[in-house]
């Protein structure tokens, strides 16, 4: 347990020192600035490169195989205990291309010296400077090299979520819908429009099922203290589908220019849906009230 303010808009620096036995490795938020061996232990010291929300603080300890490569000046680390180094390179081989794509679409360079990805356990979670992915997910990617949505989703959070952060959980869709949509956008860039269209169809189908149950809601929640499964799926999949519709409404060139301006202007900041709408309008010169009222706020 860590005593902290868990409001996502309250960002802070987090310095971490962890001692582990020599037969294990530690991966944590921030940049590894010191590693000291002492008898049968190794002390790892991590220092953040910028303020981050508390939900992105984390660490993992275990016996891992490792692979490493570089993207420009960024060191890319891949870890897993059920995969060889060669398998890890194959699983995460899209990572440099993904970083390049997100840098282009955001207008912002990847902001840390390292990015690590770890296959472990049964969950997915973005952290500051690294991500954890379900251990068995690596098998899926080895079977089909185009099944990289979760890799790109968690990586996208290094821009949208970790740096351009929802000001409170009621605006959580700004984090998760953006990362979900960006994973589809990467698929379009890398594998073609049919792959993108398949992703968008799946998002729309999830939303349609929720709507058929009478559980459609505004993407801006009045309260996020006890969300249902449908609530969470709205934030991820209705939200990503709405961003696709916004792209169609604005047109490709205008939409992507607006996304870039929004990301540059609010990088390192915390935002609400009003700021997102205003940024898209100001960049494009379009009035989007009607669109947001219908698709975001559910005012029909």
N, C-alpha and C positions, 0 to 999 in steps of 0.2 A: 504493500500500500504506500502511496505517496500523497502527502498533504499538498493540495494544489487547488487552484481555481480552474475548473474544467470547462469554463466558457470558451468556445473556440476562438472568439474574437480577442481574447486576452493572451497575447503572445509574450514569450519571455525566453531568455537564454537558459540553457540547461547544461551544466557541467557534470560529467559523470566519470567516476573512477571505480573500476570493478576488478577484484582479484579472483582468479580462477586457477584450477589445477593445470599443470603444464600439458596434460593430455587433452585439453579442451581449447576451443577457440571462442572468442567473444566478438559479436557484431553489435554495434549500438548506434544511436543517433549521433550525428555530428562527425567531425573529422578525428581520426586517431592521431593524437599529437605526441603520445608517449607510450612505450611498451617496455616494461622493466621486469626482468626475471629475478626471482628471489627464492632460493631453495627449491621447493616443489610447486611454486606458484608463479603466475605471470600477472602483472598489474597493467591493465589497459586504462588509458586516460583519453577521454573523448571531449572535444571542445566544439560547440556549435559555431557555424559561420554566420548565422542570422537568427533573429527571434523566430520562434515557432510556437504554434498552439500546443497545449500540454498533451493532447491525444496523440501527437506525433513523437513523443518521447518513448524510447523503448530500447530493449536489448535482448539478445538471444545468446545462449551459451550451449555448446555441444561439441561433439566430435564430427567435424565436417570435412568432406573433400572440397577442393576449391579450384576454380579457374579464374584467370584474370586477363583482361585486355584493356586497351585504351581507346577513348574517343577524344581526339584532340588532347587537351590537358586533363581530361577527366579519367580517373582510374575506375574501371568497372570490375566489381568483384562478384563472383557467383558461387554460392555455397549449397551443399546438400549432403546428407549422410547416406542416401540410398542411390546416389548417382556418381559415376566416375567423372573425372575432370573433362574428358572429351564429351561426355553426355551433357554436362553442364554448359559447355560451350555451344553445343547444338541447340539446347533448350532456349538459351538466351541470345542466340546469334542475331536476332532482330534488334537488340537493344541499341546499338549505335545508330541504326537507321531511324529508330523511334525517337531518340533524343534529337537528331537533326530535324525530323519532321515537326516535333513540338516546339523546337526553337524557332523554326520558320513561321509556324502558325501563331505563336505567342508574341514574337518579336523580342523575346528575352532568352538569353543564354542560360543553359543549366547552371544553377547558382552555387553548386558545391564542388569540392575537389574530388569527391568519390561518390559513386552510387553502387550500392550492394543489393543483391537479390538472394533470398534464402528460401529454399524449399524445406518446409518443416510443418509438422502438425496438420490440423484440419481447418485452418482459417486463412483469410486473406486480410492484410492490413498494410496501408501505407504508413511509413515513418519518415522522419526528417533524414533524408540521405540514404534510406534503404527501404526495402519492402519485403514482407514475408508472404509466401504463397503456399497453398496447400501442397503437402509432399507429393501426393498422387498426381497432381496437375502436370508435373514434368513428363509423366508417361503419355499423357494426352498429346503434348506438344511433340514428343518424339515420334508418335504415330502419325500426326498430321501437322506439318510445320506451319500451316496457316492458322492454327488454333491458338493465337497469341493474344486474344482479347484481354485476358486478365493481366498479362505482363504489361500491355500498353495502358490498361486502365490504372494500375497502381503507379506506373511511371508518370502518367498524366497528372496525377495528384501532386507531383513535385512542383507543378505550376498552379493548377487549379485545385485548391484545397489547402495545401501546405503554405502557399505564398499568397495567392488571392483566396482569402478564407471567408466563409460565411460568418457574419457578425454574431449570430446565435443559431441554435439548432433549428429554429423555425424556418430558416432559410437554407437548410441543409442541401436542398436540391442544387444550389449553386456549386457545391463541391461534387456531388455524386453524379448528377445528370451530365455535367460537363465532362467528367472523366469517362463516363459510359459512352457519350457521344463521340469524344475524341478517339476512343478505341475503334469505333466504327469508321471514323474519318481516316485513321491510319490504315485500316484495312482497304479502304478505297484507294488510297495513295499507293499501297504496296501490292495489293492483289486484284484491284479493279472494282468497277462500280457494282458488279453483281454481288460481290462479297459485302460491300457496304449496304446494298439494298436488302440482302438477306438479314443482316443485323437489324436494320430499321424495321423490317417486317416482324422480326421476333419481339422487338420492343413494343410495337403497336399491338401485337397479339396479347402480350401481357397486360397492357393497358385496357384493351377491349374486354378481357375477362374480368378485370377489376370493375370496370364500368357496368358490365352485365350483372354483377352482384350488388349493384347500388352503392359501391364504396368509392366512387370517384370523389376527389376533393381538390381544393386549391393546392398548388405546389408550395405555397407559403402557409405553413401550419399555424394554427392559433396556439397549439401546445405540442411539444415533441417529447413529453415526459414518459409516455407509455405507447409508443407507436406499434401498430399491428403489422403483420407481414404485408398486408396490402398497402399500408401506409409507406413502408420501406420500398416496396416495388414501384409505387407511384413516384417517389423521389428519384429512383434510379432510371426506370424505364419509361414512364410517362414523361419525365423530365427530358430524357435523351430524345424521345420522339418529338417533343415540343421544340427542341433546338433544331432538329431536322426540318420541322415545318417553318421555323423562323428563317432558316437558311433558304428554303424555297420561296418564302415571302419576300425576302430582301434581295435575293440573287447572290450567286457565289462570290463575286468580287467584292460587293458591298458588305456581305456578311463576314467574310474572313478579314477584311480591313477593320471592321468594327470589333471583332473578337481580339484582334491584335492591339488595337487602341485600348480596349477595356483591360486587357492583361497588363500592358505596359503602365497604364495610369494607376492601377490598383495593386501592382506587384508589391508584396510585403505588407499589404493593408487588409482590413476586414470590411466586407461589404454586405449590403442587403439587396433584395430584389429590385428595389427602387433605383439604386445606383447602377445595377446591371441594365435595366431598361433605359435609363437616361444615357448611359454610355453608348448603347446601341443606337439610340435616336440621334444623339449629337454627332456621332461618327458618320451616320448615313444620311442625316437630314430628313429621315422618315418619321412619321407619326405612327407609333406602335401601340397606342392605348387600346385600340379595339382588339388587336392580337393578344396582348397581355391579359386583358379582361376576360377573354374567352378561354384561352389555353393555359394561362398561368394562374389567374385568380379564380377561375371557374364561375365567373359572373355571366351567366347566359340568360 
